[in-house]
Amino acid sequence: MELLESAMEVFSAFITWPEPYYSVCRNLLSTLQLEIKAPGISFQRLVREEQDLNTSCHFSKTTYVHIDNVVLPLSLTHF
């Protein structure tokens, strides 16, 4: 995270430069902000794009988990 924040500081100085530097820095700063908020999101998007995975259709699943306190200690089953 520190590296990303340092990079944001460096590239924010170029935001006042004329085109095309402004647009490049704006896009880079946007990507860095997303990566700080959700680490790995850029890699995930890259893989989806390279593998031509359909990202417009998201399916939701509900998963139920039965926790047996015989197998797991009782201290792990209380949140």
N, C-alpha and C positions, 0 to 999 in steps of 0.2 A: 504494500500500500504506500509506503513512504516513497518508493521509486515513482509510482504513478503520480503522487501528489507533487513531487519534485519536477516531473516532466510537465505537469500542468502549469507550474510556476514559470518554467522556461518558455513554453509555447504561448502562454498568455501575453507575453511581451510582443509577439508577432501579430497579434490580433489587430493592431492599429496600422499594419502595413497595407499597401494597396493590393488589389487583385493581381495575381491569383493566390497570393500568400494568405490573405484574409480568409478566403474560403477553405483553404487547406487546413489552416490552424483552427478554424471554427469546427470543422468536421473532426479533426484530431482531438480537440478538447471535449467535444461531445462524446466521442468514443471512450476517452479516458474517464470521463465522469460516469458513464455506464459501467465501465469495468470496475471502478471503485465501488459503486453501489451493488453490482452483481458480478463478483469475480468469476471469470470463465465465460461470460456471455458472448464475448467476441469470438472465442474459439468455437463455441456451440453454433453460432450463426455461420461461421466459415464452413464448418463441417456440413451443416444443413444445405448450404449453397453448393458446395462441391459435390455432395452426394445427390443433389437434385431432390431433396426431400420436400414434400408438400408441407409447408408451414401454415398455410391458410386454414387447414382443417385440424382442429384440436379436439380430441376426445377426452372425456372425463370418466374416470373410473372411481368407484368406491371400493375400498378394500377393508374387510373386517379381519381383525387379528384377535385370536383367542389366546390369552396369556394364562398359562397354567402355573399357579403358584407352587406346584410340586417341582416343576422343572426350574423355574426362576425364583430366586429369593423374593420374599414379600416386599422387601425394601425397594426392589426395582419395579414393582408393579404399581406403586403409588407415586403420582406425579404432583 
